[in-house]
Amino acid sequence: MSFVLKTTLPPIVALLCCGLVTAQPQDHPPLQLKQTIALPGVKGRIDHFALDAAGDRLFVCALGNNTVEVLDLRKGQRIHSITGLGAPQGIAYIPEPERLFVANDKRGICNIYDAKSYQTVGEINFKDDADNVRYDDATRKIYVGFGSGGIAVVNGPDGKQVGSVKLSAHPEAFELEKQGKRIFVNVPNAGQIAVIDRDKAEAITTWKTDSAFGNFPMALDETDHRLFVGCRLPSRIVVLNTDSGDVVAKVGISGDPDDVFYDSTRRRIYAICGAGKIDIVEQTEANIYKASTKIDTADGARTGLFVPEQDTLFVAVPHRSSQQAEIRAYHVE
């Protein structure tokens, strides 16, 4: 009597045995370095950026160097330096008319430049610590955080201040709703996030970050009604529901975050951290987040700019020891 032993293999195993399926290559890193632009002679901290998308120019606040560096992204080189500034921190570019608004820590001056000639065409004196700048292209308004607690409202075309909102302490990063009328503002010295109604020109409520402090950077997922707040003590991303202000998630990240961006296409958060890392956090659902990849950068590299239309993340690397100042451009995979 003979016996036949029948073994049923799972389909994928059978295909592999027959050579019909090949192993998939390992995933590529989500960020690929594609360009490095040197900033010879630039010393000290580097703060925030602005982009002229049509002209392929990147404007970089070299805070410690008291300059704004103008980079030609097509040529991959610096083409101009705006000098004589007082620790420039925030910057906005508006295309019509072509203007640059540069907010300075020292004396609180916001300089306004013709973005073609780089000549000064005006200034606004906020007295102290002009900081983050945002542009609302729908209303053509510029918003500038300043002093011991204020957000100024400036008319973009003529550079005239048209209002301000009082806050309890100095504002850091803030985000404007595009489909709504609110502004969310990090106010770290008060341990809170202020919510401003733009129509009323006043803070209508404040939110807490659930025992996390040093809330400097911020990003917004307006579709899912989620606000991402980068905190330094401890280092984490705190996720808030913008309908209620409730904390819905917390994710640990590397130390010293100073810029956070949300990638709505890939449902990712990019946290640029001065500890020398770009931390990537994946958003599975509105309330579910997972720390994914850490990309090595350089010590003190803590600011940058995410340009979703170009699938590009720019990161500022400051001069330290043998490391010269440069801007790195990463392609987002």
C-alpha positions in Angstrom: 0.0 0.0 0.0 1.4 3.4 -0.9 0.6 6.7 0.7 0.8 10.2 -0.9 1.6 13.0 1.4 -0.2 16.2 0.3 1.1 19.5 1.6 -0.7 22.8 0.9 1.5 25.8 0.8 0.2 29.3 1.2 -0.1 31.0 -2.2 2.7 33.6 -1.6 5.1 30.8 -0.6 4.3 28.7 -3.6 4.9 31.6 -5.9 8.2 32.4 -4.3 9.3 28.8 -4.7 8.4 28.9 -8.4 10.4 32.1 -8.8 7.2 34.1 -9.8 7.5 36.7 -7.0 10.6 38.5 -6.0 11.3 40.1 -2.7 10.5 43.8 -2.5 13.4 46.2 -2.0 13.7 47.9 1.3 11.8 51.2 1.6 13.6 54.3 0.7 14.1 56.9 3.4 11.1 59.3 3.4 13.5 62.3 2.9 16.3 62.3 0.2 18.9 65.1 0.2 18.8 66.7 -3.2 20.6 70.0 -2.9 22.9 71.8 -0.5 23.5 75.6 -0.8 26.5 77.0 1.1 26.3 80.2 3.1 29.9 81.2 3.4 30.6 83.8 6.1 27.3 83.4 7.8 27.7 83.0 11.5 25.3 82.3 14.4 21.7 81.1 14.6 19.5 80.8 11.5 15.8 81.4 12.0 12.8 81.3 9.6 12.3 81.2 5.8 10.1 82.5 3.1 9.7 81.4 -0.5 9.2 83.2 -3.8 7.8 80.2 -5.7 7.5 81.9 -9.1 11.1 83.2 -9.0 12.6 80.2 -7.3 14.1 82.3 -4.5 14.4 81.3 -0.9 14.8 84.0 1.8 16.6 83.0 5.0 16.7 84.9 8.3 20.3 84.6 9.4 19.5 85.9 12.9 23.0 85.6 14.4 24.5 87.2 11.3 22.0 90.2 11.2 21.3 89.5 7.5 18.7 88.0 5.2 20.3 85.6 2.7 18.7 85.4 -0.7 19.2 82.1 -2.5 18.6 81.2 -6.1 17.3 77.7 -6.0 17.8 77.1 -9.8 21.5 78.0 -9.6 21.9 76.5 -6.1 23.7 79.6 -4.7 23.3 82.7 -2.7 22.7 85.8 -4.9 22.3 88.6 -2.3 22.5 89.5 1.4 20.3 92.1 3.0 22.5 93.6 5.7 22.2 95.9 8.6 19.3 94.1 10.3 18.8 93.5 14.1 18.5 89.7 14.6 15.9 89.0 12.0 13.5 86.2 13.1 10.4 86.1 10.9 9.9 86.8 7.2 7.1 86.9 4.7 7.1 87.4 0.9 4.1 88.7 -1.0 4.1 88.5 -4.8 1.9 91.6 -5.6 3.5 94.0 -5.1 6.8 92.2 -4.6 7.5 92.9 -1.0 9.6 91.3 1.8 8.5 91.9 5.4 11.4 91.1 7.9 10.7 91.1 11.6 13.7 91.9 13.9 14.2 91.0 17.6 16.3 94.1 18.3 14.2 97.2 18.7 11.2 95.4 17.3 11.5 96.8 13.8 9.7 95.2 10.9 11.6 96.2 7.7 9.7 96.3 4.4 11.8 95.8 1.2 11.1 95.9 -2.5 11.8 92.2 -3.3 13.3 93.0 -6.7 15.8 95.7 -5.8 16.1 94.8 -2.0 15.8 98.5 -1.2 13.9 99.6 1.9 10.4 100.9 1.2 9.1 101.2 4.7 9.2 100.0 8.3 6.9 99.4 11.3 8.2 99.9 14.8 6.7 97.4 17.3 9.2 98.6 20.0 10.4 95.2 21.0 11.0 91.6 19.7 9.2 91.4 16.4 9.1 87.7 15.7 7.0 85.3 13.6 5.3 86.6 10.5 2.4 85.1 8.5 0.7 86.1 5.3 -3.0 85.6 4.5 -3.1 85.7 0.7 -7.0 85.7 0.8 -7.2 89.0 2.6 -3.6 90.3 1.8 -2.9 90.8 5.4 0.4 90.3 7.2 0.4 89.1 10.9 3.4 89.8 13.1 4.0 88.6 16.6 5.7 91.1 18.8 6.7 92.3 22.2 5.4 91.2 25.6 2.1 90.0 24.0 0.7 91.1 20.7 -0.2 90.1 17.1 -0.2 93.0 14.8 -2.3 93.2 11.6 -0.7 94.9 8.6 -2.1 95.6 5.2 0.2 93.8 2.8 0.0 96.1 -0.3 0.8 99.4 1.5 2.6 98.1 4.7 0.3 100.0 7.1 -0.6 98.6 10.4 -4.4 98.3 10.7 -4.9 96.6 14.0 -3.5 94.4 16.8 -4.6 91.7 19.2 -3.4 91.7 22.8 -2.0 88.5 24.4 -0.9 87.6 27.9 2.8 87.1 26.9 5.1 87.0 23.9 3.8 85.0 20.9 5.8 82.4 19.2 4.6 80.3 16.2 1.0 80.8 15.1 -1.3 79.3 12.4 -4.1 80.9 10.4 -7.2 79.0 9.5 -7.9 79.2 5.7 -11.5 78.0 6.0 -12.3 79.8 9.2 -11.5 83.0 11.0 -9.3 81.8 13.9 -5.6 82.2 14.7 -3.9 79.6 17.0 -0.9 81.1 18.8 1.8 79.5 21.0 2.3 81.6 24.1 5.0 79.6 25.9 5.7 82.0 28.8 2.0 81.8 29.7 1.9 78.0 29.3 -0.9 78.2 26.8 -2.2 78.4 23.3 -4.3 81.5 22.6 -7.2 81.3 20.1 -7.9 84.6 18.3 -11.0 85.5 16.4 -9.8 87.6 13.5 -13.2 89.4 13.1 -13.4 90.4 16.7 -9.6 91.0 16.9 -9.4 89.4 20.3 -8.4 86.2 22.0 -11.6 84.2 22.7 -10.1 81.3 24.6 -6.9 79.6 25.7 -5.9 75.9 25.7 -3.3 73.9 27.7 -0.8 71.4 26.4 -1.2 68.8 29.2 2.0 69.2 31.3 4.2 69.9 28.3 6.0 73.2 28.2 8.2 75.3 25.9 5.5 75.2 23.1 7.3 77.1 20.3 6.6 75.5 16.9 3.1 74.7 15.5 1.4 73.2 12.5 -2.3 72.8 11.5 -4.3 70.0 9.9 -7.4 72.0 9.1 -9.3 69.2 7.4 -9.2 66.9 10.4 -9.4 69.8 12.9 -6.1 69.0 14.6 -3.4 71.3 15.8 0.2 70.0 16.3 2.2 71.8 18.9 5.9 71.1 19.4 7.0 71.3 23.0 10.5 71.2 24.5 9.8 70.2 28.1 9.5 67.3 27.5 10.2 67.1 23.8 7.0 65.9 22.2 4.3 66.7 19.7 1.0 67.5 21.4 -2.1 67.0 19.2 -5.2 69.1 20.0 -8.7 68.9 18.7 -9.4 72.4 17.3 -13.2 72.0 17.9 -12.7 71.5 21.6 -9.2 72.3 22.6 -8.8 68.8 24.1 -5.4 67.0 23.9 -6.0 63.8 21.9 -2.5 62.5 21.4 1.2 63.0 22.5 4.2 61.7 20.6 7.9 61.9 21.9 10.4 63.5 19.5 14.0 64.6 19.6 15.2 67.6 21.6 14.9 71.3 20.8 12.1 71.4 18.1 11.7 74.9 16.5 9.8 74.2 13.3 6.9 71.7 12.8 5.1 71.1 9.5 2.2 69.0 8.4 2.2 67.1 5.1 -1.5 66.6 4.3 -0.7 64.5 1.2 1.3 61.8 3.1 -0.4 62.5 6.5 2.9 63.2 8.2 4.4 65.6 10.6 8.0 66.8 10.2 9.6 68.2 13.3 13.0 69.9 12.8 14.9 69.5 16.0 18.1 71.3 17.2 19.3 68.0 18.6 20.3 67.2 15.0 17.3 65.3 13.7 14.2 65.6 11.6 11.6 63.5 13.3 8.8 62.1 11.1 5.5 61.2 12.8 2.9 59.3 10.8 -0.8 60.2 11.2 -2.9 57.0 10.9 -6.1 58.5 12.0 -7.1 61.9 13.5 -6.3 60.7 17.0 -3.6 58.0 16.2 0.0 59.0 15.6 3.3 57.0 15.5 6.9 58.1 15.6 8.4 56.8 12.4 11.8 57.9 11.1 14.6 60.1 12.3 16.8 61.7 9.7 20.2 62.9 10.8 21.0 66.6 10.1 23.5 68.6 12.3 23.7 70.0 15.7 21.7 73.2 16.0 19.7 72.6 12.8 16.3 73.5 14.1 14.4 75.6 11.5 13.3 75.2 7.9 10.4 75.4 5.5 8.1 72.7 4.0 6.9 73.4 0.4 4.2 70.9 -0.4 3.8 72.0 -4.0 7.4 71.1 -4.6 7.6 68.0 -2.3 10.6 69.8 -0.6 11.6 70.3 3.0 14.4 72.9 3.5 16.5 72.8 6.6 18.9 75.4 8.0 22.3 74.2 9.2 24.2 76.8 11.2 27.9 77.3 11.3 29.4 75.4 14.2 33.0 74.3 14.6 34.0 72.7 11.2 30.4 72.7 10.0 29.8 75.7 7.7 26.4 77.3 7.4 24.3 75.9 4.6 20.7 75.2 3.5 19.8 71.6 2.8 16.8 70.7 0.5 15.3 67.3 1.0 12.9 65.7 -1.6 9.9 64.2 0.2 9.3 60.6 -0.9 
